[in-house]
């Protein structure tokens, strides 16, 4: 398997944030061994999901500055409130993630506090507990904790087994909670597999 370095991440992302890519590459290379992400297929699934969730390694926090039309598309149950929530990331997060994943109700502020962060955009109080980030949610926006949380999530759900079955739909469901962006995730997976299968 090709060595995981910043050049590989840039090729996968076809760009990306240079400082973020440079920070992530050695952290991922170090963690992959401990998590037994030790085959091109396992690594490709992990990296494809990470690339998609971070908009090709350009961010470590969810962008919730949505238009009304996009809110209605992503969260149909909020369609009647879409205009009210458009352009207000805090209100949208609190409404969208209320009473889900261990979060309190909309007035608790948990939706915003535990919005998507890290390589896999972990969302909800329960995932933050698992990531040991409950007391300092913002830590998931640092490369170190972004990588550690994604690796922990991957191991907790035994996702090497799913990757070994080359089931991109199942890997996406586990990471995303749905199949959002499945076609693009599949393209990223194929590109990652080609890159990882090349000799260094």
N, C-alpha and C positions, 0 to 999 in steps of 0.2 A: 504494500500500500504506500502511496506517495506520502511524504512527510507533510503534516499539516502546518502550514506557515501562512504568513500574511499574503504572499503572492497567490496562494491557492484560494484564500477567501476573497481576494479582489477579483480573481478570474470567475469565481462562482457568482459573485454579486454583480459582476461587470461594472465595477466601481466601488461604491461604499465609502464610508467616512474613513479617511486614512488614519487618523489617530485611534478611532475605535477598532478598526481592523488590526492595527499594530498591537493594540492592547489585548484583544481577544485571542489572537492566534496562539501565543505561548501558553495562555491559561487553558485553552481547549486541548492543546497537545498534551499538557500535563495531566489533565483530568480524564482524557479518553482512556488511558491505560488502566487507571483505577476502576473505571466503570465498565471495563471490558468492551469498549467500543473499538474493537480491534480488527474489523474487517471493512473493506470498502463499502459494503452494503449497509452495515450499521452506521458508519460515519456519514455516508451520503444521506441517509434518512435524517439523522440528527442535524446535519448542516443545512439541508434543504428547508426543514421546518424553521430553523433559526434564521436563515436568510429571509424567508417569507415574513415571519413575524416581526422582524426588525427593519422591514423595508430595505432589504439588501444591506444590512449592517450599517444603517444610518441613524438608528435611534434605539433607546432602551426603555422607552416609555410610550404607552399607547397615545395616539393622537385622537382626541375626542372632539375636535372642532369640526363638527359635521353640519352639513346643510339639512334643511327640513326634509328634502327628498331622500337623502341618504339615511337619515334616522328612520323614516318610514320603511325603507327597504331592509335595513339591518335589524330593526326592532319593530316589527309590525304592531305589536301591542302598544307601542308609544306613538303610533301614527297620529292619533287625535291631539297629541301634545307636541308634535314635531316642530311647529313654528315657535312655540314657547321655549323649547330646549335647544334650538339651532343656535350655533355660535356661542354656547355656554357650556364648556367642557365639564365644569364641576356639577352643574345641575343635571347634565346628561348622564354622567357616570353614576350619580346618586340615584337617578331614576332607573337606569338600565340594569344596575347591579344590586338593586334593593332586594333584601330577603332571599339572596341566592348565595351559594357557596359559603355559608356561615355568616354572611353580612346581616346587619340589622336592617331596619326599614329605611325608607328614603330619607327621613329626617336625621338618621344616625350619622350620616356623612361617610359611612363605610364604603359606599360605592366609589367615591373619589379616593379615599384613603387607600383602598385596596384595588385600585384600577390596574390594568395590564402593565406589567413591568418585567424587565429581564429579557433573556433570549427567547423565551417561550411566551412572553406577555402573561405571566401568571396573574390570575384575577381572583379576588375573593379572599375573605379572612382565612378560610380553611387552607388554601394554598400558601398563604403567607405564614401560617403556623408551621406547615410542613417545611417551608423554606427558612424557618427560624428568623423571619423578618417582621414579626408582629410588632415589636417594640420600635423598630426603625424601618418603616416601609420604604423610605427613600433609598435605602442601601441597594435595592434591586436595580437602581439606575447606574450603579458602578459596574465596570467590567468584571471585577472579581466576584461579586455577589450574583451578577447576571448569569455568569457561567456556572457557579456553584449551585444556584437554584435550579437551572435547567438540567444539570447532571443529576441532582437529587430527585427531581421530578421523573426523569427518564428511568432511574434505577427503581424508584418507588413503584412505578407501574410496569416494571419488567419489560421495558420497551425494546430491549435487544431481541427478545423473542419475536415481537411483532415485526421488527425490521428484518430479521432473518427470513420471515415469511414473505418479505417484499410487499407488504400490504400498506400502500401509501394512504389509502382511504382510512384504514384503522389507525395508523399513526397520526393522521390529521385529526381524526375525531378525538383521540386522547389528548392531543396538544391544544386543539382549538375548541373542543366541545361541540363542534359541528363539522361541516365539510367546506367551509368558506375558503375560496381560493384554491380548490383542489387541482384544477388544471394547471395553474401556475406553480403550485407546490410540486406537481408531477414533473413539470419541465425543469425545475430546480434540482429535483432528485436525479433526473437523467444526466444533467450537466455535472452535478457533484460526483456521480458514479464514474463518468468519463474521466474527470480530472483526477480522482483518487486512484483510479486503476492505472494511470500512467506511471511510468517510472520517474523518480525524482530528477 
